[in-house]
């Protein structure tokens, strides 16, 4: 395979691309290129139009690069070019991760878990030992003294709001349940009838 080093200014993006590249994907692609360099060439046709590798091309431009590595495929019909674009974007996704090997690699990396495409905190949790996991589980759901004080202050305020208004009852007056009594008030908080 002959790789050509070409100026990015000489390369054309296709009018339509099968894959949409998100800002996050391009950011992670940039981290990868910064760490490892451009490890795959961008595939172009005889007219310097990209058939595979638009995300890489966009990332190189975002990084301020002026050149890139390209692999030229000539002699394809327009239908074959479209099929190549579709196949390139689909075939990678058909593979399945070998989780045992993945976990072994993470263990071997120890604490150097800055891997493009992954959240470092998630990778750290995947390689945490049993004591670290037990500690995290033990801390789950616990709240601090300051939060407890805020909750208690809120409860006191709520109880004060929910308390019925104080009403003095004259023992000489008939009470609820007495036949002569029909004195009542409406609670301003809950609209319940309160018999006096």
C-alpha positions, 0 to 999 in steps of 0.5 A, spaced: 500 500 500 502 506 497 501 512 502 502 519 499 503 525 504 499 531 501 497 538 503 490 538 506 488 544 501 488 539 495 483 534 498 476 535 497 470 532 502 465 529 498 458 532 497 455 527 502 457 523 507 454 517 510 457 518 517 455 525 521 461 526 526 459 530 533 463 535 536 465 530 542 467 525 537 472 530 533 475 532 540 476 525 542 479 523 535 484 529 536 486 527 542 488 520 539 492 524 533 495 528 538 497 522 542 499 517 537 499 521 530 495 519 524 495 511 524 490 510 518 491 514 512 485 517 509 482 514 502 481 518 496 479 517 489 483 519 483 480 526 484 483 527 491 475 526 493 475 523 500 471 516 500 473 514 507 476 518 513 472 525 513 472 525 520 480 524 520 480 530 515 476 534 519 480 533 525 487 534 522 484 541 520 481 542 527 488 541 530 491 546 525 495 541 521 497 542 513 498 535 511 496 528 512 497 521 510 492 519 504 491 512 500 489 513 493 484 508 490 483 509 482 478 506 477 472 505 481 465 507 478 461 512 482 456 506 485 463 502 487 465 509 491 458 509 494 459 502 496 466 503 499 463 509 503 457 505 506 462 499 507 467 503 511 462 506 516 459 500 517 464 494 517 467 497 524 461 497 528 460 489 526 466 487 531 465 485 538 469 487 544 473 482 547 471 484 554 476 479 558 482 482 554 479 489 555 479 488 562 486 485 562 489 491 558 486 496 563 489 492 569 496 492 565 495 500 564 494 501 572 493 508 573 495 511 566 488 511 564 487 517 559 485 513 553 481 517 547 474 515 546 473 513 554 471 517 560 477 516 565 473 516 571 469 510 568 475 506 567 478 507 574 471 505 577 472 499 572 479 497 575 478 499 582 480 493 587 475 490 592 476 495 598 476 501 593 469 498 591 467 497 598 469 504 601 465 507 595 458 503 596 459 504 604 459 512 602 453 511 598 447 515 600 451 518 606 450 525 607 454 530 611 453 534 617 451 541 613 446 537 609 443 534 615 442 541 619 439 544 612 434 538 612 432 539 620 432 547 618 427 546 613 423 541 617 422 546 623 420 551 618 415 546 614 412 544 621 411 552 623 407 553 617 403 546 618 401 548 625 394 550 626 393 557 628 392 558 636 385 559 638 383 560 645 377 556 647 373 559 653 371 553 657 364 556 659 362 556 651 360 549 649 365 545 645 364 541 639 359 535 639 355 539 644 348 540 641 348 548 642 355 548 639 356 551 632 362 555 632 367 554 628 373 557 624 377 555 617 384 553 618 388 558 613 393 553 612 389 547 610 382 550 609 379 544 614 374 546 619 376 547 626 370 546 631 371 551 637 
